[in-house]
């Protein structure tokens, strides 16, 4: 064998090995394609993106209880598993015609749709997944019923001493701590559809009473499928007039945010509580900015952050909570801004410190994305900016704030004007007399 033929054979061998390696890698990638879970439009329960989580990671973490698979098995939250079992026992006693097997069979029928609601593939066996859904779903229903009817065991670990119900309610409103609402409705209907309860109450009304203290649901709920409890809260907060109803909504990004509440006040804007059922109904009419009453308490930041995160994941092109938070962040920058909104009754501060209110709104919008072309309050912002830039509005406000803010200054100004008029008249009379 010549040296050239040996080299040629060696080169062919190297090429063959390389092609075999590429073929093997291509097959490996194809196998990954086949293992990919199908994309599903039912996805509505998300992991909070890292950029948002870094702003305040505690706001997205459950304190006492895990609901659903995303925090399943967390050792820090295992203390509530016993209470879930106790609530399941109570739940099963509510309808003796139904057995534990009946509920598990129903959940088995719902399993695929429930799994499709999560952004991540849930690596739990079918048995573990069904057990989790049953325990968590029955816990939520029992928690709501106990809250509503106040028919409690004196040894209850949640509503007893210490009282943990408000922390549990906070945990139920975390975007990563959800199960699909149709699972709750299905379990609820299995128990109460054909039984003689003290008084029938729909699950949506029960949920509203516990989460919002209001059993009267608006017509917004009739047209919408509720995805989970965070979506329930968002639906309740939606403004009366949605984007589809606002033909005049500004589709241009050529607008700017207004100054803070203090500067607007100096420009003559009056702040008034808007007596509406929706937190998001903010309007600027004839120099008056109408804003619904808003209470700031211990869990406010947590709830707003989770609503905002959910919108950015699921309703990015139809955000309302995000737009509301952005506008409130613009209006509240300094302590003066907070004082004005407090004095007008728009904000009630249960934190006890006005600095904390300003800090809350100054940090809550970090890493938040929004669509400037579809910003819900763009027209309101445009009107506020135009009003604040008009010199006459600012002069009129200065006159009112500095010279007509109390009866004594009004009397002083009137006296000064009268004196000035008399002086002018007297001077004119003297001039006329002198000419004669």
C-alpha positions, 0 to 999 in steps of 0.5 A, a space after each residue: 500500500 502506497 503512502 498516498 492510498 494510506 492517507 486517503 483511507 485514513 481521511 475517509 475514515 475520519 469523515 465517516 466518523 464525523 458523519 456518524 457523530 453528526 447523525 447521532 447528534 441529530 437523532 438525539 435532538 429529534 428525540 428531544 423534539 418528540 419529548 417536548 410537551 405540546 403548547 397549550 392555550 390553557 396555560 394561566 399559572 406561571 413562575 414569576 420571571 427572575 427580573 420581577 422576583 429580584 425586586 422583592 422575592 418575599 412578595 411571591 413566596 408563600 408564608 404558611 401554605 403551598 397550593 398547587 405543584 409549584 411549591 409542592 414538597 417545600 419543607 418550610 410549608 409542610 406544617 399545614 399538610 395536617 390541617 389540609 387533611 383535617 379540612 378534607 375530612 370536614 369536606 367529605 362529611 358535608 355530603 354523605 352521598 359522595 365518597 372519597 372515590 367519587 371526588 378522585 374519579 372526577 379529578 382524574 377526568 380533570 387531570 389533563 386540563 389541570 396540568 395544562 394550566 401550568 407553565 412548567 411540565 408537572 413531574 408528579 405521578 398521577 396519584 400524587 397530582 390527584 392527591 395534591 389537587 384534592 387536598 388543596 381544592 378542599 382546603 380552599 373551599 373549607 377555608 372559605 366556608 369557615 370564614 363565611 359561616 364562622 362555624 368553627 371548631 374551637 381547636 381550629 389551627 387557622 381561625 383559632 389562636 394564633 389567628 392565621 386566616 389573614 396570612 392564609 388569605 395572602 398566600 392564596 393570592 400568590 400567582 405561583 400558589 394556584 390551582 385552576 378555578 374549574 377544579 374548585 368549582 367542580 369539587 364545590 358542585 359535587 358537594 352542594 349541588 343536590 344537598 340541603 345546606 343552611 343557605 345556598 351560595 355560589 362559589 363566586 359569591 363565596 370567593 368574593 365575600 372572603 377575598 373582597 368582603 363583598 358578595 355583590 359581583 358586577 356584570 364583569 364576571 358574567 362574560 369571563 371565565 375565571 382562571 384562578 383566584 388571582 384572576 378572580 381578583 384582577 377581574 373584580 378590579 377591572 374598570 367599568 369601561 374596558 379598552 374595547 369600549 373606549 373608541 377614543 383610546 389614544 393609540 399613539 405613544 406620543 404622550 407623557 406622564 404628568 407630574 406628581 400629586 404635589 405639583 398637580 395640586 400647585 397647578 390647581 388640580 383638585 383630588 376627589 375620591 371616585 365612588 366606584 366599585 372599581 379600583 381602576 376607574 381614574 378620571 380627570 374632569 374639569 380640573 378634578 382628578 377622581 381616584 377610587 379610595 385605596 387602603 395601604 396595609 401590610 399585604 398591599 405590596 404583595 398583592 399588587 406585585 402578584 397581580 402585576 406579575 400575572 398581567 405581564 405573563 398572561 395579559 401583557 397586551 391587555 394590562 390594567 393593573 400594571 397601568 394603574 400601578 404605573 400611574 400611581 407611582 408617577 403621582 406618588 413620588 414624595 411625602 408631599 404627594 402622599 400627604 395630598 392623597 391622604 388629606 383628600 381621603 384617596 389613600 388610607 394608610 394602615 402602615 402608620 408611616 407615610 414614608 413607607 407608602 411613598 417607598 411602596 409606590 416608588 419601588 413596586 414598578 421596578 422592572 415592569 414592562 408596559 405597552 405605551 401605545 395601549 396605556 389605559 390612562 394615556 388620555 388622562 395623562 395628556 389632559 393632566 399634563 396640558 392642565 399643569 402646563 397652562 400658566 393661568 391654572 398655576 396662577 389661579 392655584 397660587 392665588 387660591 393656596 396663598 391668599 384664599 386658604 383661610 378666612 383671615 387671608 381672604 379678609 386681608 386680601 379684600 381689605 387690601 383691594 378696597 384700600 387700593 381702590 380707595 387710594 386710586 379714587 382719592 388720587 384721581 380726585 386730587 388730580 382732578 381738583 388740582 386741574 380745576 
